[in-house]
């Protein structure tokens, strides 16, 4: 009877050891999870930082293109940033006819001089200049890469973080000193600096 009771105790203890984890096993699991995290998390962060840098370089190229096109055409261009929608597009200051690639019709001077036509001094709609999207791919609204957004724009009057902001290049290519900040979900931040006369846009790390 006593031997049977001792056998039951031994079997119960053995079953308990099989059902649970020892402290050593738990420590091993924690160590393995820590090693996996130390490998995976930096790789994810590095990939996110690379995507952010690529997006910043792409935006810098579009800004430089807008400045160069302004100088070549002597027509003001601007980058219109939608900070809330994480999007932007390039526009230029033209009439509707110019935007569509057709010149406005010349006035009928003979009719106006002879009095056969009433001279209308009001500006025609097509002759009114305003900022319109470029008739190229850059004129379409470009959306930032998923997970990347504008962290703010500072054109000298303090940082703006919401709404729409226009960065305008004058006829000679000059622009107000401006800093654009892009950021991702991991907390990485990259700044783009525009100087009044420099053609190149400086891209720098702004994290921290």
Helices and strands as residue ranges (DSSP letters): H 2-19, H 23-73, E 77-82, E 87-94, H 96-99, H 109-114, G 125-127, E 130-133, G 137-139, E 142-143, E 148-154, E 159-160, E 164-169, E 178-184, E 189-194, E 202-205
